[in-house]
Amino acid sequence: MQTSFGIKFASIFALAAAGCFHAAAQAPGVPICPQARQESQYKATILNAAKQLFTSGDALKIAEVRKQLKRTSCQLALPEAGTTKLPAREICIAARHSHLRVGWSYLCNKCGKWHLNLAGGYALTAGGAVATCFHVVEPGRELRDGCLVAVDEEGAVLPVAEVLAANRDSDACIVRVVGETFKPLPLNSNVYPGDTAYCYSDPAGHRDYFSAGIVNRFYQLSGARSSAAVAPTRINVSTDWAPGSSGSAVLDDCGNAIGHVAEISAVRAEPTPKVQDSHAEKPAAIVFHEAVSARDVLLLIKPRPH
C-alpha cells in the first residue's frame, strides 16, 4: 500500500512528465527581451511612431536642437538623494523605471531612408526632465532631417520638446520629454572609489542589460575650456556597457544616479615576439568605462524651490 507521501510524489511526477509545470525563468515583473525578428518588428513600430511625431511637429527638429544646445543652465526641483542601501534587484527596478532611450529618428543623407539612432537617458524629475549625453542629442552630419524622440520601457514613443541645458565639454545634457509616467532618480555626488556602481542600459542592441561593478577612480578631462575648479570630472567604473549605452544612468547602492555612461575605450597590449602577423589586432590589456559625474549634471541645474 502506498503511503500518503508516495501518492503525492507520484502525482507530482506525473504532472511534471505531462508538461504541466509552467514555472517562469524570471520573477514577476521582469521583462523578457525580444531578439532577432521580434526586435526588428519592434524597431519598425518605433520608427513609424517617431516619423508621425516628425510629421505632426510635436518633437524637436534639427535646427531648434542646434540653437537650444547653447543653453547652459535650467531650474529644476530635484528629489533628495537616498541614504538607505537597497537590494540589487530593487536598484534594477528603479533604474528600469527611470530609463528611457533617447535619440534621433532621421532621414539619412547617404541612403535617403529613415533610421533610428537611440542611446540612453534617465529621468531627473517626474515632470519629464531627462539627463543624457551631449553627444546623444547633438545632430550628426548624416542627418538630412529628423526629430529628437524618447522611448520608455513600455515602448511608448515620446516627443523631446526642448533642450533645457547642455555642456559639450562635460558631455552632459538635460532635455524635456513630454509624458506622464516618469520616475526620477536622485543625483548623488558623494562617491568614493570602491563604492558599488550599477548600470541598466542597452549595449550593442542588447536591451535591458543590468550590470554591477565598482567605482575605480575620478579624473579631470584635459583641454576643457572651463577653469580647473569646474573642469569636467569623469568617473571610471568596472561596470559593463558598450555602444548604445551612452547617457544611461550609473547608480549607487542606494538607487541614486552618480552619473551616466559617456564612452568606452580599450588600451591595447604590446604584441609578443611570437606573434608573426603584424596586421593582427592587439589584444585589449584593459577596457576603461568612463562616466559623466553627477556633479557635472548638477552644474547644469539651478535649484528651484519645492
Backbone as numpy.savetxt, mean C-alpha at the origin, in Angstrom:
# Nx Ny Nz CAx CAy CAz Cx Cy Cz
-20.21 -55.58 20.53 -21.06 -54.38 20.53 -20.18 -53.14 20.53
-20.49 -52.15 19.65 -19.70 -50.93 19.57 -19.99 -50.04 20.76
-18.97 -49.43 21.26 -19.16 -48.43 22.32 -19.69 -47.15 21.71
-20.12 -46.22 22.59 -20.60 -44.91 22.13 -19.50 -44.18 21.38
-18.26 -44.27 21.91 -17.12 -43.62 21.25 -16.88 -44.20 19.86
-17.00 -45.54 19.76 -16.78 -46.20 18.47 -17.80 -45.79 17.45
-19.06 -45.62 17.88 -20.12 -45.20 16.95 -19.87 -43.79 16.46
-19.49 -42.89 17.40 -19.22 -41.50 17.01 -18.06 -41.43 16.04
-16.99 -42.18 16.32 -15.81 -42.17 15.45 -16.16 -42.68 14.06
-16.95 -43.76 14.01 -17.35 -44.32 12.73 -18.18 -43.33 11.93
-19.06 -42.60 12.63 -19.90 -41.60 11.95 -19.05 -40.48 11.39
-18.07 -40.00 12.19 -17.19 -38.93 11.74 -16.39 -39.37 10.53
-15.86 -40.61 10.60 -15.07 -41.13 9.48 -15.91 -41.24 8.21
-17.17 -41.67 8.37 -18.06 -41.80 7.21 -18.35 -40.45 6.58
-18.57 -39.43 7.42 -18.83 -38.08 6.91 -17.62 -37.55 6.15
-16.43 -37.76 6.72 -15.22 -37.28 6.07 -15.01 -38.00 4.74
-15.25 -39.32 4.72 -15.06 -40.09 3.50 -16.05 -39.65 2.43
-17.23 -39.22 2.85 -18.24 -38.79 1.88 -18.02 -37.36 1.40
-16.97 -36.69 1.93 -16.69 -35.33 1.49 -17.59 -34.31 2.12
-18.11 -34.58 3.34 -19.06 -33.67 3.97 -18.37 -32.62 4.83
-17.05 -32.69 5.02 -16.35 -31.65 5.75 -15.97 -30.54 4.76
-16.39 -29.32 5.06 -16.08 -28.18 4.19 -15.35 -27.12 4.99
-14.32 -27.53 5.72 -13.57 -26.58 6.55 -12.83 -25.59 5.66
-12.91 -24.31 6.02 -12.21 -23.27 5.27 -10.73 -23.27 5.65
-9.91 -22.83 4.72 -8.48 -22.72 4.99 -8.17 -21.49 5.83
-9.09 -20.52 5.86 -8.84 -19.24 6.50 -9.91 -18.95 7.54
-9.60 -18.00 8.43 -10.57 -17.57 9.44 -11.68 -16.75 8.79
-12.82 -16.59 9.46 -13.91 -15.78 8.90 -13.45 -14.36 8.59
-13.84 -13.85 7.43 -13.50 -12.49 7.04 -12.22 -12.34 6.27
-11.42 -13.41 6.17 -10.16 -13.33 5.42 -10.46 -13.46 3.93
-10.01 -12.49 3.12 -10.31 -12.57 1.68 -9.51 -13.65 0.98
-10.11 -14.25 -0.04 -9.41 -15.18 -0.92 -9.07 -14.41 -2.19
-7.80 -14.32 -2.52 -7.38 -13.48 -3.63 -7.52 -14.20 -4.96
-8.07 -13.54 -5.96 -8.18 -14.15 -7.29 -6.82 -14.22 -7.96
-6.66 -15.17 -8.84 -5.44 -15.32 -9.61 -5.81 -15.50 -11.09
-4.83 -15.29 -11.96 -4.94 -15.59 -13.39 -6.19 -14.96 -14.01
-7.07 -15.80 -14.60 -8.21 -15.28 -15.35 -9.12 -14.43 -14.48
-9.38 -14.85 -13.24 -10.25 -14.07 -12.36 -9.69 -12.67 -12.14
-8.38 -12.58 -11.94 -7.76 -11.28 -11.71 -7.86 -10.42 -12.96
-7.71 -11.00 -14.15 -7.84 -10.24 -15.40 -9.25 -9.68 -15.55
-10.25 -10.48 -15.21 -11.63 -10.01 -15.28 -11.87 -8.89 -14.27
-11.29 -9.04 -13.10 -11.42 -8.03 -12.05 -10.81 -6.70 -12.50
-9.62 -6.76 -13.11 -8.97 -5.54 -13.59 -9.77 -4.88 -14.69
-10.38 -5.69 -15.56 -11.21 -5.13 -16.65 -12.41 -4.39 -16.08
-13.00 -4.93 -15.02 -14.14 -4.27 -14.38 -13.72 -2.94 -13.77
-12.57 -2.93 -13.09 -12.05 -1.70 -12.50 -11.74 -0.66 -13.58
-11.11 -1.10 -14.67 -10.77 -0.17 -15.75 -12.01 0.46 -16.35
-13.05 -0.32 -16.56 -14.30 0.23 -17.12 -14.92 1.27 -16.18
-14.91 0.98 -14.88 -15.45 1.92 -13.90 -14.61 3.20 -13.86
-13.28 3.04 -13.96 -12.40 4.21 -13.95 -12.60 5.07 -15.20
-12.80 4.45 -16.34 -13.05 5.21 -17.57 -14.36 6.00 -17.46
-15.35 5.45 -16.76 -16.60 6.18 -16.54 -16.37 7.42 -15.68
-15.49 7.31 -14.68 -15.16 8.47 -13.86 -14.45 9.53 -14.69
-13.60 9.09 -15.62 -12.93 10.04 -16.52 -13.95 10.77 -17.39
-14.88 10.02 -17.96 -15.89 10.61 -18.84 -16.80 11.57 -18.08
-17.17 11.21 -16.85 -18.08 12.05 -16.07 -17.40 13.30 -15.52
-16.06 13.29 -15.48 -15.33 14.44 -14.95 -15.26 14.47 -13.44
-15.61 13.35 -12.77 -15.61 13.33 -11.31 -14.21 13.16 -10.72
-13.30 12.58 -11.47 -11.95 12.33 -10.96 -10.97 13.35 -11.52
-9.92 13.58 -10.77 -8.92 14.59 -11.11 -8.11 14.16 -12.33
-7.95 15.09 -13.30 -7.23 14.79 -14.52 -5.81 15.35 -14.49
-5.05 15.05 -15.53 -3.60 15.28 -15.52 -3.23 16.73 -15.24
-3.82 17.68 -15.95 -3.43 19.08 -15.81 -3.66 19.58 -14.39
-4.79 19.21 -13.79 -5.09 19.65 -12.44 -4.16 19.00 -11.42
-3.82 17.73 -11.64 -2.90 17.06 -10.73 -1.55 17.76 -10.72
-1.05 18.12 -11.90 0.25 18.80 -11.97 0.22 20.13 -11.22
-0.87 20.86 -11.33 -1.00 22.12 -10.59 -1.04 21.89 -9.09
-1.85 20.92 -8.68 -2.08 20.73 -7.25 -0.93 20.04 -6.54
-0.04 19.39 -7.26 1.14 18.80 -6.64 2.09 19.87 -6.09
1.85 21.13 -6.41 2.65 22.23 -5.87 2.18 22.66 -4.48
1.05 22.13 -4.03 0.55 22.45 -2.69 1.45 21.79 -1.64
1.85 22.57 -0.64 2.85 22.07 0.31 2.28 21.68 1.67
1.03 22.05 1.96 0.47 21.70 3.27 -1.05 21.69 3.22
-1.64 21.05 4.21 -3.09 21.02 4.36 -3.43 20.93 5.84
-4.69 21.16 6.18 -5.15 21.05 7.55 -6.00 19.79 7.71
-5.64 18.96 8.69 -6.39 17.74 8.95 -6.46 17.50 10.45
-7.55 16.92 10.90 -7.67 16.43 12.28 -7.38 14.94 12.26
-6.26 14.54 12.84 -5.81 13.16 12.78 -6.19 12.39 14.04
-6.44 11.09 13.92 -6.66 10.26 15.12 -5.37 10.14 15.93
-5.52 9.98 17.23 -4.36 9.84 18.11 -3.73 8.46 17.96
-2.43 8.43 18.08 -1.71 7.16 17.95 -2.08 6.21 19.09
-2.22 4.92 18.74 -2.51 3.92 19.74 -1.28 3.55 20.54
-1.48 3.11 21.78 -0.35 2.72 22.63 -0.47 1.29 23.13
-1.53 0.58 22.75 -1.74 -0.81 23.17 -1.29 -1.76 22.07
-0.40 -2.69 22.42 0.07 -3.66 21.43 -1.07 -4.59 21.04
-1.13 -4.90 19.74 -2.21 -5.71 19.19 -1.67 -7.02 18.63
-2.49 -8.07 18.60 -2.09 -9.30 17.89 -1.88 -9.01 16.42
-1.01 -9.77 15.79 -0.69 -9.53 14.38 -1.92 -9.58 13.49
-2.87 -10.48 13.79 -4.04 -10.57 12.92 -4.90 -9.31 13.01
-4.94 -8.65 14.18 -5.69 -7.41 14.30 -5.02 -6.27 13.54
-3.70 -6.28 13.51 -2.97 -5.29 12.72 -3.23 -5.51 11.24
-3.27 -6.78 10.82 -3.58 -7.10 9.42 -4.97 -6.58 9.05
-5.94 -6.78 9.94 -7.31 -6.32 9.67 -7.35 -4.80 9.56
-6.68 -4.11 10.50 -6.65 -2.64 10.45 -5.99 -2.14 9.18
-4.89 -2.79 8.79 -4.18 -2.38 7.57 -5.05 -2.61 6.34
-5.73 -3.76 6.29 -6.58 -4.06 5.14 -7.74 -3.09 5.03
-8.35 -2.75 6.14 -9.50 -1.83 6.11 -9.09 -0.41 5.71
-7.85 -0.04 6.02 -7.37 1.30 5.68 -6.80 1.37 4.27
-6.41 0.22 3.73 -5.66 0.17 2.47 -6.52 0.53 1.25
-5.97 1.33 0.38 -6.57 1.59 -0.93 -5.48 1.43 -1.99
-5.91 1.08 -3.18 -5.01 1.15 -4.32 -5.24 2.48 -5.00
-4.16 3.21 -5.21 -4.23 4.57 -5.75 -3.38 4.65 -7.01
-3.88 5.33 -8.02 -3.08 5.49 -9.23 -3.89 5.99 -10.40
-3.41 5.67 -11.58 -3.95 6.26 -12.81 -4.71 5.26 -13.67
-5.83 5.72 -14.18 -6.48 5.11 -15.34 -6.12 6.02 -16.50
-5.42 5.50 -17.52 -4.87 6.42 -18.51 -4.88 5.84 -19.93
-4.91 6.77 -20.86 -4.78 6.46 -22.28 -3.30 6.54 -22.64
-2.77 5.44 -23.15 -1.33 5.32 -23.37 -0.88 6.03 -24.64
0.22 6.77 -24.53 0.81 7.45 -25.69 1.33 6.48 -26.73
1.78 5.31 -26.28 2.45 4.37 -27.18 1.48 3.48 -27.96
0.51 2.89 -27.24 -0.36 1.91 -27.89 -1.77 2.42 -28.15
-2.12 3.58 -27.58 -3.45 4.13 -27.79 -4.55 3.41 -27.04
-4.19 2.55 -26.07 -5.19 1.83 -25.28 -5.22 2.37 -23.85
-6.32 2.07 -23.15 -6.46 2.46 -21.76 -5.82 1.41 -20.85
-5.11 1.89 -19.81 -4.45 1.01 -18.85 -4.73 1.48 -17.43
-4.41 0.60 -16.48 -4.42 0.94 -15.07 -3.01 0.85 -14.53
-2.63 1.80 -13.71 -1.35 1.73 -13.01 -1.61 2.09 -11.55
-1.85 1.08 -10.73 -2.24 1.30 -9.34 -1.14 0.86 -8.40
-0.94 1.65 -7.35 -0.03 1.28 -6.28 -0.84 1.28 -4.98
-0.27 1.78 -3.88 -0.95 1.72 -2.59 -1.20 3.07 -1.98
-2.00 3.08 -0.94 -2.28 4.27 -0.14 -2.99 3.83 1.13
-3.15 4.75 2.07 -3.82 4.41 3.33 -4.54 5.64 3.86
-5.72 5.40 4.44 -6.55 6.48 4.94 -5.94 7.11 6.18
-5.94 8.46 6.20 -5.49 9.22 7.37 -6.67 9.73 8.19
-7.80 9.95 7.51 -9.00 10.45 8.18 -10.22 9.70 7.66
-11.28 9.73 8.45 -12.53 9.10 8.03 -13.15 9.84 6.86
-12.76 11.08 6.65 -13.32 11.89 5.58 -12.67 11.69 4.22
-11.65 10.82 4.13 -11.08 10.49 2.83 -9.74 11.09 2.50
-9.04 11.66 3.49 -7.65 12.07 3.26 -6.80 10.81 3.24
-6.06 10.60 2.16 -5.32 9.37 1.94 -3.87 9.70 1.63
-2.95 9.04 2.33 -1.52 9.24 2.09 -1.00 8.21 1.10
-0.06 8.63 0.29 0.60 7.75 -0.67 1.93 8.39 -1.05
2.57 7.90 -2.10 3.83 8.45 -2.58 3.60 9.57 -3.60
4.50 10.52 -3.62 4.48 11.54 -4.66 4.60 10.89 -6.03
5.48 9.90 -6.15 5.71 9.31 -7.47 4.52 8.49 -7.96
3.62 8.08 -7.04 2.40 7.39 -7.44 1.42 8.36 -8.10
1.36 9.58 -7.58 0.39 10.56 -8.03 0.89 11.37 -9.23
2.18 11.58 -9.32 2.72 12.39 -10.42 2.46 11.73 -11.77
1.88 12.46 -12.73 1.60 11.86 -14.05 2.91 11.53 -14.79
2.97 10.36 -15.39 4.14 9.98 -16.18 4.04 10.46 -17.61
5.14 10.40 -18.33 5.18 10.87 -19.72 4.37 10.00 -20.66
4.12 8.75 -20.24 3.38 7.84 -21.12 1.88 8.12 -21.11
1.42 9.03 -20.26 0.00 9.34 -20.15 -0.40 10.37 -21.20
-1.24 9.96 -22.15 -1.81 10.92 -23.09 -2.97 11.66 -22.44
-3.77 10.93 -21.71 -4.89 11.48 -20.96 -5.25 10.49 -19.87
-6.00 10.92 -18.88 -6.37 9.99 -17.82 -6.84 10.70 -16.58
-7.13 9.91 -15.54 -7.60 10.48 -14.28 -7.08 9.66 -13.12
-7.04 10.29 -11.96 -6.52 9.68 -10.75 -7.67 9.03 -9.99
-7.51 7.74 -9.64 -8.57 6.99 -8.98 -8.02 6.22 -7.79
-8.94 5.74 -6.97 -8.60 4.86 -5.86 -9.57 3.68 -5.88
-9.09 2.53 -5.41 -9.92 1.32 -5.35 -9.85 0.80 -3.93
-11.03 0.61 -3.28 -11.01 0.11 -1.91 -10.95 -1.41 -1.90
-10.92 -2.00 -0.71 -10.75 -3.44 -0.58 -11.98 -4.23 -1.02
-13.11 -3.55 -1.20 -14.31 -4.21 -1.72 -14.38 -4.14 -3.24
-13.41 -3.45 -3.86 -13.38 -3.33 -5.31 -14.11 -2.13 -5.85
-14.61 -1.24 -4.97 -15.28 -0.02 -5.43 -14.24 0.96 -5.97
-14.51 1.51 -7.16 -13.61 2.48 -7.79 -14.08 3.87 -7.40
-13.20 4.63 -6.76 -13.55 5.93 -6.19 -12.73 7.03 -6.85
-13.33 8.21 -7.06 -12.56 9.31 -7.66 -11.64 9.98 -6.66
-10.42 10.28 -7.09 -9.56 11.18 -6.34 -9.93 12.59 -6.78
-10.43 13.39 -5.83 -10.98 14.70 -6.18 -9.99 15.83 -6.04
-8.90 15.60 -5.28 -8.01 16.72 -4.98 -6.69 16.22 -4.44
-5.60 16.92 -4.79 -4.32 16.73 -4.11 -4.27 17.77 -3.01
-4.15 17.32 -1.77 -4.17 18.24 -0.63 -2.79 18.81 -0.33
-1.76 17.98 -0.42 -0.39 18.43 -0.13 0.58 17.40 -0.67
1.79 17.87 -1.01 2.77 16.95 -1.59 4.18 17.48 -1.40
5.14 16.55 -1.39 6.55 16.91 -1.33 7.35 15.90 -2.15
7.93 16.37 -3.24 8.69 15.49 -4.13 9.91 14.90 -3.42
10.62 15.73 -2.62 11.85 15.27 -1.99 11.60 14.10 -1.03
10.53 14.19 -0.24 10.26 13.13 0.72 9.44 12.00 0.12
8.90 12.20 -1.09 8.04 11.22 -1.76 6.77 10.96 -0.97
6.22 12.04 -0.41 4.97 11.96 0.35 3.90 12.81 -0.31
2.68 12.31 -0.29 1.56 13.02 -0.91 0.28 12.64 -0.17
-0.60 13.62 -0.03 -1.92 13.39 0.57 -2.98 13.82 -0.43
-3.91 12.94 -0.74 -4.99 13.25 -1.68 -6.33 13.09 -0.96
-7.37 13.65 -1.57 -8.72 13.48 -1.03 -9.50 12.56 -1.95
-9.96 11.45 -1.38 -10.73 10.46 -2.12 -12.20 10.59 -1.71
-13.10 10.55 -2.68 -14.52 10.67 -2.40 -15.09 9.30 -2.03
-15.69 9.19 -0.84 -16.25 7.93 -0.39 -16.80 8.08 1.01
-17.27 6.96 1.58 -17.94 7.04 2.88 -17.47 6.03 3.91
-16.57 5.14 3.56 -16.25 4.02 4.46 -14.77 3.97 4.84
-14.13 5.10 5.00 -12.69 5.10 5.28 -12.41 4.83 6.75
-11.42 3.98 6.99 -11.02 3.64 8.35 -9.55 4.02 8.51
-9.31 5.16 9.16 -7.95 5.72 9.16 -6.98 5.00 10.08
-5.70 5.13 9.75 -4.62 4.70 10.62 -4.00 5.93 11.28
-3.76 5.89 12.60 -3.02 6.99 13.23 -1.57 6.97 12.75
-0.91 8.11 12.84 0.50 8.21 12.51 1.34 8.19 13.78
2.49 7.54 13.71 3.39 7.45 14.86 4.83 7.62 14.40
5.51 8.62 14.96 6.92 8.84 14.63 7.84 8.47 15.78
7.29 7.88 16.85 8.10 7.44 17.99 8.53 5.99 17.74
9.55 5.84 16.92 9.95 4.52 16.41 11.44 4.30 16.67
11.83 3.06 16.92 13.22 2.73 17.25 13.64 1.49 16.47
14.92 1.39 16.08 15.39 0.16 15.43 15.10 -1.06 16.30
14.62 -2.12 15.67 14.22 -3.32 16.39 12.73 -3.41 16.60
12.01 -2.28 16.47 10.55 -2.32 16.58 9.97 -3.14 15.43
8.85 -3.79 15.70 8.18 -4.58 14.66 7.62 -3.66 13.58
7.71 -4.10 12.34 7.18 -3.33 11.20 6.38 -4.27 10.30
5.12 -3.93 10.06 4.23 -4.73 9.22 3.91 -3.95 7.93
3.55 -4.68 6.89 3.09 -4.03 5.66 2.03 -4.90 4.99
0.97 -4.23 4.55 -0.11 -4.89 3.80 -0.17 -4.19 2.44
0.13 -4.93 1.37 0.23 -4.29 0.07 -0.06 -5.28 -1.05
0.20 -4.86 -2.28 -0.04 -5.69 -3.46 1.25 -5.79 -4.28
2.26 -6.50 -3.77 3.55 -6.55 -4.47 3.49 -7.37 -5.75
3.98 -6.79 -6.83 4.07 -7.50 -8.12 2.75 -8.14 -8.52
1.64 -7.44 -8.22 0.33 -7.94 -8.61 -0.26 -9.00 -7.69
0.44 -9.34 -6.61 -0.06 -10.33 -5.65 -0.82 -9.57 -4.56
-2.13 -9.53 -4.70 -2.96 -8.69 -3.84 -3.02 -9.22 -2.40
-3.22 -8.26 -1.49 -3.49 -8.56 -0.08 -2.36 -9.36 0.58
-1.13 -8.91 0.39 0.04 -9.60 0.92 0.46 -8.93 2.23
0.47 -9.68 3.32 0.80 -9.16 4.65 2.14 -9.71 5.08
3.02 -8.82 5.51 4.38 -9.22 5.85 4.83 -8.54 7.14
5.73 -9.20 7.86 6.26 -8.65 9.11 7.78 -8.65 9.07
8.38 -7.65 9.71 9.82 -7.56 9.86 10.13 -6.65 11.02
11.28 -6.00 10.97 11.63 -5.04 12.00 12.17 -3.77 11.36
12.19 -2.71 12.14 12.84 -1.47 11.72 14.35 -1.69 11.82
15.06 -1.39 10.72 16.52 -1.59 10.70 17.32 -0.34 11.04
16.94 0.79 10.43 17.70 2.01 10.67 16.94 3.20 10.09
17.44 4.41 10.40 16.92 5.66 9.85 18.08 6.38 9.17
17.78 7.09 8.10 18.82 7.87 7.44 18.19 9.04 6.68
18.97 10.07 6.47 18.48 11.23 5.73 18.92 11.15 4.28
18.03 11.58 3.39 18.35 11.59 1.97 19.33 12.70 1.65
20.33 12.39 0.86 21.28 13.41 0.43 20.75 14.12 -0.80
21.16 15.37 -0.96 20.78 16.12 -2.15 19.40 16.74 -2.08
18.71 16.62 -0.94 17.39 17.24 -0.81 17.53 18.75 -0.72
16.54 19.45 -1.21 16.58 20.91 -1.20 16.22 21.49 0.16
15.76 20.67 1.09 15.37 21.14 2.41 16.61 21.33 3.28
16.45 22.09 4.38 17.53 22.24 5.34 17.73 20.91 6.07
18.88 20.79 6.73 19.19 19.53 7.42 18.15 19.21 8.49
17.58 20.24 9.12 16.61 20.02 10.19 15.33 19.36 9.70
14.97 19.63 8.45 13.72 19.07 7.91 13.97 18.22 6.68
15.21 17.82 6.44 15.51 16.97 5.29 14.76 15.65 5.44
14.26 15.09 4.34 13.48 13.84 4.43 14.24 12.72 5.12
13.55 12.01 5.99 14.12 10.88 6.73 13.49 9.59 6.23
14.32 8.67 5.80 13.84 7.36 5.35 14.06 6.31 6.44
13.25 5.25 6.36 13.36 4.13 7.28 13.66 2.87 6.47
14.69 2.14 6.86 14.92 0.80 6.32 14.23 -0.22 7.22
13.48 -1.13 6.61 12.84 -2.21 7.37 13.11 -3.53 6.65
12.94 -4.63 7.38 13.14 -5.94 6.76 11.83 -6.55 6.27
10.74 -5.78 6.34 9.44 -6.23 5.86 9.46 -6.37 4.34
8.72 -7.34 3.80 8.75 -7.60 2.36 7.79 -6.69 1.60
8.26 -6.21 0.45 7.39 -5.59 -0.56 8.11 -5.59 -1.89
7.44 -5.12 -2.93 7.97 -5.15 -4.29 7.27 -4.07 -5.10
7.65 -3.87 -6.37 6.92 -2.91 -7.20 5.41 -3.18 -7.15
4.63 -2.11 -6.98 3.20 -2.23 -6.78 2.81 -1.95 -5.34
3.80 -2.00 -4.42 3.54 -1.73 -3.01 3.67 -0.26 -2.65
4.22 0.56 -3.52 4.50 1.96 -3.21 3.28 2.65 -2.61
3.51 3.40 -1.54 2.44 4.16 -0.90 1.68 3.39 0.15
1.87 2.08 0.24 1.16 1.28 1.24 1.75 1.52 2.63
0.89 1.46 3.64 1.31 1.78 5.00 2.28 0.75 5.56
3.24 1.24 6.33 4.09 0.40 7.19 3.64 0.66 8.62
3.28 -0.41 9.34 2.64 -0.26 10.64 3.49 -0.80 11.78
3.29 -0.22 12.98 3.93 -0.74 14.18 3.02 -1.76 14.85
3.43 -2.25 16.03 2.66 -3.31 16.68 1.47 -2.78 17.49
1.19 -1.48 17.37 -0.02 -0.91 17.96 -1.03 -0.53 16.86
-0.70 -0.85 15.61 -1.61 -0.55 14.51 -1.51 0.87 14.00
-0.43 1.58 14.33 -0.19 2.92 13.80 0.65 2.84 12.54
0.49 3.82 11.64 1.36 3.90 10.47 2.63 4.65 10.85
3.77 3.99 10.67 5.06 4.65 10.94 5.66 5.21 9.66
4.95 5.03 8.55 5.39 5.52 7.26 4.73 4.75 6.14
5.28 4.87 4.94 4.76 4.09 3.82 5.86 3.68 2.86
5.57 2.67 2.07 6.55 2.09 1.14 7.01 3.14 0.14
8.33 3.26 -0.02 8.90 4.18 -1.01 9.51 3.42 -2.18
10.46 2.54 -1.89 11.12 1.81 -2.97 11.85 0.60 -2.43
12.44 -0.14 -3.34 13.24 -1.31 -3.00 14.49 -1.28 -3.87
15.64 -1.61 -3.28 16.87 -1.60 -4.06 17.76 -2.76 -3.61
18.46 -3.34 -4.55 19.34 -4.47 -4.27 20.79 -4.07 -4.48
21.64 -4.46 -3.54 23.08 -4.30 -3.69 23.63 -5.63 -4.16
24.32 -5.61 -5.31 24.80 -6.85 -5.92 26.16 -7.26 -5.37
26.33 -8.55 -5.20 27.60 -9.10 -4.72 28.64 -9.11 -5.84
29.89 -9.05 -5.46 30.96 -9.17 -6.44 31.04 -10.62 -6.93
31.27 -10.84 -8.22 31.34 -12.21 -8.73 32.56 -12.95 -8.18
32.41 -14.24 -7.98 33.53 -15.05 -7.51 34.44 -15.39 -8.70
35.72 -15.71 -8.46 36.63 -16.05 -9.56 36.17 -17.24 -10.39
35.32 -18.13 -9.82 34.88 -19.31 -10.54 33.81 -18.98 -11.58
33.21 -17.80 -11.47 32.16 -17.44 -12.42 32.80 -17.10 -13.77
32.42 -17.83 -14.81 33.03 -17.66 -16.12 32.28 -16.65 -16.99
30.97 -16.59 -16.85 30.15 -15.73 -17.70 30.14 -14.32 -17.13
30.82 -13.40 -17.79 30.90 -12.02 -17.30 29.57 -11.29 -17.46
28.67 -11.83 -18.28 27.37 -11.18 -18.50 26.30 -11.68 -17.53
26.63 -12.69 -16.73 25.65 -13.22 -15.78 25.35 -12.18 -14.72
24.09 -12.09 -14.32 23.69 -11.13 -13.31 24.27 -11.52 -11.96
24.83 -10.52 -11.29 25.39 -10.78 -9.97 24.27 -11.05 -8.97
24.47 -11.97 -8.05 23.44 -12.22 -7.03 23.32 -11.04 -6.08
22.13 -10.85 -5.52 21.90 -9.76 -4.58 22.55 -10.11 -3.24
23.43 -9.22 -2.76 24.03 -9.43 -1.44 23.04 -9.04 -0.35
22.26 -7.99 -0.60 21.24 -7.54 0.34 20.21 -6.72 -0.41
18.96 -6.78 0.04 17.89 -5.99 -0.55 17.40 -5.00 0.50
17.41 -3.71 0.15 16.98 -2.68 1.07 15.54 -2.28 0.77
14.72 -2.30 1.81 13.33 -1.85 1.72 13.26 -0.47 2.38
12.92 0.54 1.58 12.99 1.93 2.04 11.58 2.51 2.17
11.31 3.09 3.34 9.99 3.66 3.62 10.09 5.15 3.91
9.09 5.90 3.44 8.91 7.29 3.85 8.49 7.27 5.32
9.02 8.17 6.13 8.68 8.18 7.55 7.37 8.92 7.80
6.68 8.52 8.87 5.46 9.22 9.28 5.74 10.69 9.57
6.96 10.96 10.03 7.34 12.35 10.30 7.23 13.21 9.06
7.59 12.65 7.89 7.53 13.44 6.66 6.10 13.58 6.14
5.22 12.65 6.50 3.80 12.84 6.21 3.24 13.93 7.12
3.63 13.89 8.40 3.15 14.89 9.36 3.61 16.30 9.00
4.76 16.43 8.35 5.23 17.74 7.94 4.35 18.38 6.87
3.50 17.57 6.22 2.56 18.12 5.23 1.27 18.61 5.88
1.10 18.36 7.17 -0.19 18.57 7.83 -0.10 19.64 8.90
-1.01 20.60 8.83 -1.21 21.57 9.90 -2.42 21.09 10.71
-2.27 20.90 12.01 -3.37 20.36 12.82 -4.63 21.21 12.71
-5.75 20.53 12.64 -7.04 21.20 12.65 -7.72 20.87 13.98
-8.33 21.84 14.63 -9.01 21.55 15.90 -10.09 20.49 15.71
-10.18 19.57 16.66 -11.19 18.51 16.59 -12.58 19.09 16.79
